[in-house]
Amino acid sequence: MAKKNKQFVEKVTAMEDDFAQWYTDVVKQADLVDYGPVRGSMIIRPEGYAIWENIRDILDAKIKETGHENMYFPLFIPESMLQKEKDHIEGFAPEVAWVTHGGDEALQERLVVRPTSEVLFAEHYAKIIHSYRDLPKLYNQWSNVVRWEKTTRPFLRSLEFLWQEGHTCHATEEDAAKETRQMLDVYASVFEDYMAIPVLKGKKTEKEKFAGASYTLTIESLMHDGKALQAGTSHHLGTGFAEAFDIRFSNEAGELQPVHQTSWGFTTRSIGAMIMVHGDNCGLVVPPKIAAKQVMIVPVAQHKEGVLDKAYQLKEQLGSIARVDIDASDKMPGWKFNEYEMKGVPIRLEIGPKDIEKGQAVLVRRDTGEKLFTPIDELETAIPELLEDIQRSLFEKAMKHREEKTSVATTMEEFKNSLEQNPGFIKAMWCGDQQCEDQIKEETTATSRCIPFEQEKVADTCVCCQKQAKELVYWAKAY
Ligand SMILES: [Zn+2]
């Protein structure tokens, strides 16, 4: 059995040796995805899709609680419609997929497979919004989008991914600003309170903002290898799309005015973040609140009389307090232990003849490996407490990691040294000039991640040009 276990673990490259390979191995071994027939596309397997469904349900409830309604738009966009907003098309043109034929016939006008749906919503809003009484309009859609990426990785960057995109219209600039911030806070809550991933909230620089937006708000998270990942964005679109698509309303004074818009998106990329923040060399570690299965019962010596009966009885009994499953297959317990460690199930519950004799079960935490011998009649209180504790310690561990991996730099030399010696976030002052941003990227490959809402002054001068600094920026190499 020992030999078998070893082989199983060897399928995953150690993260210290090659983090990218570790990620690919875990995604595959935990059975989250398979590769699709077209390069860069992915098949999301049940184990992966169940996690997405949990995240989606949590976020969908919050979207509805904040007054939004779900709807659905078509997949294709006529080329001429995408051309209407110039910055937008320029931003997306390099990565759109085109449809040129319907059956055997060449189309009169090429179609785009949606890379995002701003223009579809805009065209629709122009039709349905006339008066201030029609505002605000708060719509959201859950869908797939296609972006023809050159380099791809499952969840992180794939040709097609799943997401939600919210698109709203407001009477005033301030209302749109409030909405933009509200939805960023919703995203931050999903990451922090459910996925146990701490995020930095802030604003993107002009260079990094969404194509066609007035400004973009972002939440940024730090992965285990010290690289940042943009976890979700919320855009204030201003009146750009409203002008281009003629979305106007008459205000109370009867004057015709363009609406102020927002859009915001949250994608299956979040699963990539979960893997890279919590995972270890034994595989996935899934936070209890989004785990498909929270407790996996593994009967030990299940051929012995009474073991399976007891195991099924526990599944029944605990089913109302947690998402519980049982593996009663004839595979060896050691194989099962590894399997559910790989899949990141938060708690393993072992039950064998000796345990039954003692009236106990063995609870094993996925995050720490700690074994807890627990009386059977205390399981109903012990399990929810343990799940909560795992959830909390995953967040704390991730927060500690981020703090350890955050450095301050006041000169380019410090900047480069930090990136080399302790890769992670770098806090440095910036003059606000894009030239410095470009130069930092060129010299270090780090990009500006966000201008945090919580500003600090770590120096008086720009880390790059040493002129008067305007604001603090978080920088990092990023996915
Ligand atoms: Zn500068």
Residues whose N, C-alpha, C, O or C-beta is under 5 A from the ligand:
A	BS01	ZN	C431 D433 C436 C462 C464 C465 Q466
